[in-house]
């Protein structure tokens, strides 16, 4: 049975009508599922965000000893629990992923992966939550809006705060484009699969917090020059900001979108010497 056939069958049998308010567009392309599964290592534990009708859950359960599938929709969660009640390696967690407690499942003590088809309205908040409040996974594969995927993987001069956040904690890359017609029902926009590899050495939380505060200040005024945005936002004299930028070979007239993550780290070190 193909993914599309499986989705239509479960929608009919379970009485499911996709809710636009919850961003419910069910992926119906077997090739995409194969790409997602192939990009994950398998073996131990995986957290699935937005289990939906269980089509990705089925794939993950073949590769992992433990699948923790999070689903916010109460009807879907109920149907999933019934459907998988005899599957020993699948746990259905009815919850809002933004309120999900990884420690409940011991994810702060063991390696794990993350996979999911993410509602478009949720992507930025979800990434901030995972990067800043979860024990980081080994790898993560998410399907999201194509525009958001491009923002996450951008490089200067097209950086954004979302790109700084994602690229500080991980190495993200787009591994596959998905046309809108691959979903039931089809959304109005195309999607992409993003692979996040967590292979970077992360600075202590106090430094990370300072760096993100500095970067957020830099992005606070659209197309604003760094010397102006940083001086006003950090309440520091322009002379000091100019000296810091010059020390790091950065033109004071540059915009935040032109800086790399490494440059934001260097600016933070210069502003707040340890």
N, C-alpha and C positions, 0 to 999 in steps of 0.2 A: 504494500500500500504506500503510495507517495505521501509526502508531507501535506500536499494540498487536499488529497482525499481524506487523510486522517483528520485534518482540521474541519472539513465540512461534515464529516461523520460525527465528530465529538460535539460540534456546535449544535447539530440537530438533536443528538441523543441527550445532551446535557441541558438543552434549552438556553443556549448562550447567544446573546445579541451583543456584538462589540460595542463598547461604550466609548464614544469619542472623547468624553470628558476625562477618561483615564488613559487616553492614547492607545487604545487597544487595536493594533493592527498586527495580525498574526502572520508570521513569516511562513511562506508555503513553498520555498525553493529548496529541494534536496541538496543541490550543489552548494548552497550557502551553509547549510548544516554540516556538510562534509568538511568545508573549509574551516568552520569554527572549531569543530571537533579535532581536526588535524592540527590546529594551531595550539591546542592545549596538550599538556603532557600526560594527563590521565594518572591513574594510580591511587592517590589518597583521597583528598576531600576537595569538592568544588562547591561554591556557592552560586546558585542560579538566581538572578534578579529578574523577577517577572516571569513566573513559570507559565502563565497563560493556559493554553490547552495541553501542555505537556509534551509538545513535539521536540523541543530541545532537551527536555528532561529525559526523554527516552534515549537520546543519543549519549547524553552525559552518563546515564546509568550503566551504559555498556563499557565505559572507560574508567569510571571511578568507583572506589569502594564505598564512598559516602557522598550523596548528593543532598545538599540543603537547599531546597527550592522555596524561595520567598514569593508569596503572592498576596497582594493587598485586597483584591476583589473577593468579597466573602463567599459569593456563589461559586466562583472558580476554585477557591481554596477548598470549599466543601467537596466539590466534585473530584478534585485532585486527590484529596485524602481518601475518598471512597475508592477511586480508581487504582491507587497505588498501595492500598492497605496491606497487601501481601508481599510488597517489595521491601525487603529488609534493608536495602542500601539507599532508600529514598525517604527523606523527611520533608513534609510539607509544613512550612512556617507561614501561617497567616499573619501578615504584618506589613506595615509601611516600611520600605527598605531604609528610609531616613531615620527610623526609630529602631531599626534592627540592632540587637546587641550581640556582636561577634563572640564575646566572652561566654555567652550562654552555651555556645557549642565548642568552647575551648580553642577558638581560632587565634587567640593570642599566644597559644602554646605549641602550635603545629603549623606546618606549611599547608597552603591551600591555594586554589585557583578561583577565579571569578568569571562567569559568563552571563550574558543576558541580552535581550532585545529591549532597549531602554526607551520608554516614552520620551518624545522629544523635549517636552516641557521640563523634564526632570534631570536632564544630563548634567548641566553645570553644577547644580546643588548636590547631586549624587557623587560626582567626582570629588568635590570639596569634602564631603562627608567621609568617603573612603580614604582619601589621601591624608586627612588631618585627624581622624578619630579612630580608624581601624588599624590593627596590626597589618602592615602591608602584605598583600598576597605575593605569590611567586610570579604569576602572570595573570592577565585579565584580557578577555576578548569581549567587546561590546559592539552591538549594532546600534547605530544612532544616525541622526540626520546628517546628510552629506556635508552641509555647510558647517555644522558643529565639528565634524571629523576633520575638516580642513583647518578650522580654527585651532583645534587641539594640536595638530601636526605642523602648524605654520612655522616659518622661519623669518628673520628680519628681511625686509622692513614691514612685515605683516603680523608681528607678534600681538598677542592680547594677554590679559591677565589669566585667562583660562589656559593659554599655551604655556605661560610661565609656570603655573601651578602643575600642569600635567608633565612638563618636561623637567621640572625640578625633581619630582619623585620617580619618574619613569622615562623610558624611551618608547614613545608612541609612534605607530606607523599604520597607515591605511593598507589593509591587505586585500580588500575586495570592495568593489562598488556594487550596489544593489538597486535595480530599477524599482519604481513604485509598484509596478504590476506583479512583483514577487510577493506581495502581501495580500491578505484577505482581511478586511477590505483594503484596497490600495490607498495609501496616504496621498497627499497633494504634492509631496516632494520625494526625491530620491534619497537613498540611505547609503551607508558605508559600514564596513566592519573594521574596527580599530583594535589593534593588538598593543597592549601595554606590557612592556617587559621591565620588571623591577630589579634592575641590576646596578643601581647607582648607590654610592655611599652618601647617606643623608646626614646633614649637619644636626647638632642637638636642637631640640624643639625651641629653645629660647632664641637661637640664631635664625631658625626658619621663620619664626613669628616676626622677627624684626625685618627680615628680607622681604616677606610678603607685604608688610606694612609700607616699606619703602617703595616697592614696585607698584602697589595699589595707589600710592600717592602719585607716582609718575604717570599712571594711566588715568588720573582723576579728571584731567582736562583734555578733551579730544583735540589732537594735533597741537597740544601745548608744548613749548620748549622745556626741556628738562630743568634748566636753571631756574625757570619761573615756577614750574609745578612743584619741584622738590623744596625750593626755598619757602614758598607759601605754605605748602602742606605740612612740612616738617618744622616750620617756624625756625628756620636757620638762616643766617645771613647769606646773601648771594655770593659773597666772597668765599665763604667756606665751601658752598656747593660747587663753585667754579674750580676751586683747588682740588676737590675730591674728584671731579670729572676729569680734570686735566691729568691728575695722577694716574687715572685709568684709561688715558688716551681716548676720551669721549668728548666730542664737541658739545659745548653747553647748549647749542641750538638744536641738537638732535631731539627727536621725539621718542617716547617710551616704546613705540612699536618697532624701533630700529635696534633695540638692545637684545642680546642673548641672555639666557639664564645665568651664565657664568659672569657676565658683566654686572647683573643685578647683585650677585653674590659679592663681587669685588667692591662695588659701591658701598654695600652694607658694611663690609669689613673696614673700609676707610672711614665711614661715618661713625661707626661704633667699635673702635679698636678694643680687642679683648685684653 
